Amino acid sequence: MTIHEHLDTFFELPVRNFSEGSELKAPIQAAYRVSCEDYDDSEGFSTVFAELIADPLVSEIEALIVGCWDGGFEGGESTGAVEMLVSARDHFPKLRALFFGDIICEESEISWINQSDVSAIFSAYPKLEYFGIRGSNGLSLGSITHHSLKTLVIESGGLPAEVMREVANAHLPNLETLELWLGDEGYGNSIDEETLKQLLYSNAFPKLKSLGLCNDDEADTTAQIVAQSEILKRLETLDLSRGAIGDDGAKALIASPFIKFLKKLDVHHHYIADELTQQLQSLGIEVDTTEKMGDSDEEYRMITASE
């Protein structure tokens, strides 16, 4: 299962593509997307990005989406696109939201996207409230300290443990939403119990309200660990959706001494038996159990995005 559609809304704004020869529309009431357009477009990102930052209205942009960068169709890493964004920081004084890597399966499967060290983006854009990124091959966040960031999303077909450790060690005092797609071991998920507990017991996010550990091939194990963590006492939402959670994970959540502190539990796209689904629905909190994909004894459980 893969991602087939580009973002059509972002940061509560409609998305407009900025292509070669485009002009920004006043007033700026959209998130603008810059990308190579097809496999033959080897330098399209550089060209279009240069036109974007030359537009007289560019300083009004608050939400920006980076699609496929130069060479991205052939597996090229994102270093050049990162450098362009960092160098252009003065052109985006109002930038509050950035999604980096809005790349769909027709362009590159999520686990084939080659990222790079994106740490310079955080220091270049101190007003960022939302940072999302797709793909985790070669990804490094560095040592993040950011006082404006409220939402951090990492979409991955297989998240390396080192990236989760970088998140756990970050200093994000105003972060409210953290969403990590853990993915499949076969595509790079190397997260073990120790790494997950490091994140759950991190004191880096005192304002965290929503935690997503999504798209997880080992969602039963993840749910069993999270169910015993006191982080649930201060969260409003726990999102374990898009993964392969089954009966063992559901039982752990039902038995958790902290689960009723939540306002919402999301396990949509699951493999939980009907009886346990009913017990989850009876917890007294909002529970999303839509998209039952099969039963726990399925030989192969699918996650939303892996390849």
C-alpha positions in Angstrom: 0.0 0.0 0.0 1.4 3.4 -1.0 0.6 7.1 -1.2 -1.1 8.0 -4.5 -2.2 11.6 -4.1 -0.3 14.9 -3.5 -1.4 17.1 -0.6 -4.5 19.1 -1.7 -4.8 21.0 1.6 -2.0 22.0 4.0 -2.0 24.1 7.1 -5.7 24.5 6.6 -5.1 26.1 3.2 -5.7 24.9 -0.3 -2.6 23.8 -2.3 -1.6 25.6 -5.5 1.2 24.4 -7.7 3.8 27.0 -8.6 5.2 25.9 -12.0 7.6 27.6 -14.4 6.0 30.9 -15.6 3.6 31.1 -12.7 2.8 34.1 -10.6 1.7 34.3 -7.0 -1.9 35.4 -6.5 -2.8 38.2 -4.1 -3.8 37.9 -1.4 -1.8 34.8 -0.5 -4.5 32.4 0.6 -2.9 29.1 -0.3 0.0 26.8 0.4 2.3 26.8 -2.6 4.0 23.6 -3.9 7.3 23.6 -5.8 8.4 20.4 -7.5 10.0 18.7 -10.6 7.1 17.8 -12.8 8.2 14.6 -14.5 11.1 12.2 -15.0 12.6 14.3 -17.8 12.6 17.4 -15.6 16.1 17.0 -14.1 16.5 20.6 -12.9 12.9 21.7 -12.7 12.9 22.3 -8.9 15.9 24.7 -9.1 14.3 26.6 -12.0 10.8 26.9 -10.4 12.2 27.7 -7.0 14.3 30.5 -8.4 11.2 32.0 -10.0 9.2 31.6 -6.8 11.7 33.6 -4.7 11.9 36.3 -7.4 8.1 36.8 -7.2 7.3 40.2 -5.5 4.7 38.4 -3.3 6.9 35.6 -2.0 7.4 37.3 1.3 3.7 36.8 2.1 3.8 33.0 1.9 3.1 31.3 5.2 2.9 27.6 4.0 5.2 26.0 1.5 5.4 22.4 0.1 8.5 20.9 -1.5 7.7 18.1 -3.9 10.3 16.1 -5.9 13.7 17.9 -6.0 16.2 17.9 -8.8 17.3 14.2 -9.3 14.7 12.9 -6.9 13.0 10.7 -9.5 16.3 8.9 -9.9 16.9 8.5 -6.2 18.9 11.7 -5.7 19.1 12.9 -2.1 17.5 16.1 -0.9 20.7 18.0 0.0 20.4 20.5 -2.8 16.8 21.4 -2.0 17.7 21.8 1.7 20.5 24.2 0.8 18.2 26.2 -1.5 15.6 26.6 1.3 18.2 27.6 3.8 19.7 30.2 1.5 16.3 31.6 0.7 15.4 32.2 4.3 15.1 36.0 3.9 12.5 35.5 1.2 10.1 33.8 3.5 9.9 36.0 6.6 6.3 34.8 7.3 6.8 31.0 6.8 5.0 29.1 9.4 4.5 25.7 7.8 6.7 23.5 5.6 6.1 20.0 4.2 9.3 18.6 2.7 8.9 15.7 0.3 5.4 15.6 -1.0 6.3 12.7 -3.3 3.8 10.1 -4.4 4.4 6.5 -5.5 4.3 7.3 -9.2 7.3 9.5 -8.5 9.1 7.4 -5.9 7.9 4.9 -3.3 8.1 6.2 0.2 10.9 3.9 1.2 13.0 4.9 -1.9 12.9 8.6 -1.1 16.5 9.7 -0.2 16.5 12.5 2.4 19.6 14.1 4.0 20.5 16.3 6.9 17.7 18.8 7.3 18.8 20.3 10.6 19.7 23.6 9.0 16.0 24.2 8.2 15.0 24.5 11.8 17.5 27.3 12.6 16.8 29.1 9.2 13.1 29.3 10.0 12.5 30.1 13.6 8.8 30.9 13.1 8.0 27.5 11.8 5.0 26.0 13.6 4.5 22.9 11.4 7.2 20.8 9.9 6.4 17.6 8.0 8.7 15.4 6.0 8.2 12.2 3.9 11.0 9.6 3.6 13.7 8.6 6.0 16.5 7.1 4.0 19.6 9.2 5.1 17.4 11.5 7.2 19.0 13.4 10.0 17.3 16.0 12.1 20.4 16.9 14.1 20.1 18.4 17.6 16.9 20.4 17.3 16.1 23.3 19.5 13.0 25.2 18.3 10.7 27.4 20.3 7.9 27.9 17.8 7.3 24.4 16.4 3.9 23.0 17.4 3.6 20.0 15.0 6.3 17.6 13.8 5.3 14.8 11.3 7.7 12.2 9.9 6.1 9.9 7.3 8.2 6.9 6.7 8.0 3.4 5.3 10.6 2.3 7.9 11.9 4.7 10.5 15.5 4.3 11.7 16.0 4.2 15.4 18.5 7.0 15.2 15.8 9.4 13.8 13.5 8.6 16.8 16.4 9.2 19.2 17.0 12.6 17.6 13.3 13.4 18.1 13.5 12.2 21.7 16.5 14.4 22.4 15.1 17.5 20.7 14.2 20.6 22.7 10.7 21.5 21.5 9.0 23.2 24.4 5.8 24.2 22.5 5.3 21.0 20.5 1.7 19.9 20.7 1.5 17.2 18.0 4.1 14.5 17.2 3.3 12.0 14.4 5.8 9.4 13.5 5.2 6.7 10.9 7.3 3.7 12.1 6.8 1.5 9.1 8.2 -2.0 8.3 11.5 -3.6 9.5 12.0 -4.7 5.9 12.1 -1.0 4.8 14.2 0.4 7.6 12.3 0.4 10.9 15.0 -0.4 13.4 13.1 0.9 16.5 13.4 -1.4 19.6 11.8 -1.2 23.0 14.6 0.9 24.5 14.3 3.5 21.7 10.6 3.7 22.0 10.8 4.1 25.8 13.3 6.9 25.4 10.8 8.8 23.4 7.9 8.1 25.7 9.8 9.2 28.8 11.4 12.2 27.2 10.8 15.6 28.9 11.3 17.5 25.7 7.7 18.1 24.9 5.9 19.5 28.0 2.9 20.7 25.9 2.4 17.5 23.9 -1.3 16.8 23.4 -1.3 14.3 20.5 1.1 11.4 19.9 1.0 9.4 16.7 2.9 6.1 16.3 1.4 5.2 13.0 1.8 3.0 10.0 3.5 0.4 12.3 4.2 -3.2 11.4 4.8 -4.0 15.0 1.8 -2.1 16.4 0.9 -4.8 18.9 4.3 -4.5 20.6 4.2 -0.7 20.4 0.7 -0.6 21.9 1.8 -2.9 24.8 4.7 -0.5 25.6 2.6 2.7 25.3 -0.2 1.3 27.4 2.1 1.2 30.4 3.5 4.7 29.9 2.3 7.6 32.1 2.6 9.8 29.0 -1.0 8.9 28.4 -2.0 10.8 31.5 -1.1 14.1 29.8 -2.1 13.3 26.2 -5.5 14.1 24.7 -5.0 11.8 21.6 -3.1 8.6 21.0 -2.9 7.7 17.3 -1.9 4.1 16.5 -3.7 4.1 13.1 -2.7 2.9 9.6 -0.7 0.0 11.1 -1.1 -3.7 11.9 -2.5 -3.5 15.4 -4.4 -6.7 16.4 -5.9 -8.4 19.4 -2.7 -8.3 21.6 -2.4 -4.6 21.2 -6.1 -4.0 21.8 -6.0 -6.1 25.0 -3.1 -4.0 26.3 -4.9 -0.8 25.6 -8.1 -2.0 27.3 -6.1 -3.1 30.4 -4.0 0.1 30.5 -4.4 2.0 33.8 -3.9 5.3 31.9 -6.1 4.8 28.8 -9.1 6.7 30.2 -7.1 9.9 30.6 -7.2 10.2 26.8 -10.0 12.0 24.9 -9.4 10.0 21.7 -7.8 6.7 20.7 -7.3 6.2 16.9 -6.7 2.6 15.7 -8.3 2.8 12.3 -6.9 0.4 9.7 -6.6 -2.5 12.1 -6.8 -6.3 12.6 -8.8 -6.4 15.9 -11.5 -9.0 16.6 -15.1 -7.6 16.8 -15.4 -8.4 20.5 -12.3 -6.5 21.4 -13.4 -3.6 19.1 -16.6 -3.4 21.1 -14.6 -3.3 24.4 -12.5 -0.5 23.0 -15.6 1.4 22.0 -16.8 1.0 25.6 -13.8 2.7 27.2 -15.7 6.0 27.7 -13.5 7.9 25.3 -13.7 8.6 21.6 -12.3 5.6 19.7 -11.9 5.3 15.9 -12.0 1.6 14.9 -12.9 2.1 11.3 -11.2 0.2 8.4 -11.0 -3.3 9.8 -8.6 -5.0 7.4 -8.8 -8.6 8.8 -8.3 -10.6 11.9 -5.2 -11.0 14.1 -4.5 -14.5 12.7 -4.0 -13.0 9.2 -0.7 -14.5 7.9 0.3 -11.1 6.5 -0.9 -7.8 8.0 -0.5 -4.7 5.8 0.4 -1.2 6.9 -0.7 1.8 4.9 2.7 2.7 3.5 5.9 0.6 3.4 7.5 0.2 0.0 
